[in-house]
Amino acid sequence: MEVTKLILHPLVNGEKNELYQEYVYEINGYQIKVPQGFVTDLASVPRIFWSIFPPFGKYTPAAIVHDFLYSKFNDTGINRTLADRIFLLIMKELGVGYLKRNTMYKAVRVFGESSWKEKIRNEGYKDIAVVDHTQEALKYYSKWAKILKL
């Protein structure tokens, strides 16, 4: 749920927006804080699909949190797999329709790898396979399951 109000202002080129103040979204007691001044393109959808999936909509808060988690500023330890699950969860909480949210989720799972940025401090656990059952993976996901309750 939103802890702070989302306030954006468009940048000169019109394709990116900047957070006017810190944006905080809470998932089962865990707060993700997107810093003031963070620049986002909202939903990273190719222009050809904008009539179906415009860059802004009910899912805008989910897209901003997801952009932050994919950015080099993410020092939470949340990895790409969890970032994508969080994106899906927030869209569900925001009332985004089943078909739209699942299509957007599948798109970030398939095409998001190229946008996954190097982290300054902590990338989190990097999955070895689609279904990863290593001890390290089990420990990592067990820890985050307790925190996020996903």
Secondary structure, 3 states (H helix, E strand, C coil): CECCCCCEEECCCCCCEEECCCEEEEECCEEEEECCCCEECCCCCCHHHCCCCCCCCCCHHHHHHHHHHHCCCCCCCCCHHHHHHHHHHHHHHCCCCHHHHHHHHHHHHHHHHHHCCCCCCCCCCCCCCCCCCCHHHHHHHHHHHHHHCC
